[in-house]
């Protein structure tokens, strides 16, 4: 196991491409879960539907800034690419106005792990921000996503940080250059838990953050 206890944590999609895991979860999307559409890369009719969805999505004619709609569009992009075998053919199937960069960016969003996609569906991470999070790989995706939640990073900041990370910088280093501490967050605990954590941290000569970190690492070991 790695020192931070994150080895083995999913950093990419694990469920089948096109399956509405998040969009179809009532706990995330409420009544709209019933609207979830599955795109099957192996089904010709489903691929036709995916191509139509990608075309409408690229023209922004059926959902606007709707996060769930955007996740559906991302799913359609990913399923279409998987079904036809290439970005180029996928854009040809989708029709005029759809280009390779568009399909590639949104297919990457569909490839994000569910822990991130859930925040997109809830409106806590903007889809345009998710596009840049998806540009980085591995644990950097999680680190950048959580920094967005904890520090209200703008789309521009996320775009710049993603570019720096793809050039070899760490998320921690890129954030530090902006005077942001990776791992710093505010939590609200039940009074009993708060009292006990403070007590134990004092007795163990540790900070509450160190104590909580140790508890998480122990749980994942």
C-alpha angles and dihedrals in degrees: 000000000000120000093255094049094240100116111124095019109136113254097171139039115292101178122080118286112265096018111133096229095148100024090052097049111103090201088065107029101023116203090357090071087086089062093060114128123206119214114204113200089202096054116082093205091050090050090053089053090048091052091051091048092050091050093050090044092053090050091047090225101133113042114005112198093352108138095206091049089052092051088052089052091049090051090051091051093050095045093047092051091047092047099049097033103235144050092237095055090043091057090048091053091048092053139221118352095030116107136185097254090054094051093042094051095050094042086057090054089055087053093059116111117263092249087068099034090056090062089049091052091048091052093245093115115039115233089234088056091047089058090064094042087055090057091072125065140224123358090347087076092058094043093051093045093051090047088055090055096044100040106028094238115193123236089251092053092048091049091052093045092048090053091050092049093050086052090057106272119129120241088239092054094046091050093045089056086061093047092253120134115220107224096028112125141148118238132184114217134188108264094246093052092045092051093049095047091051091048094049094044090054094049092047094046090239137123119252088248092055091048094050090046091054091049092053093047090050091050091051095045 
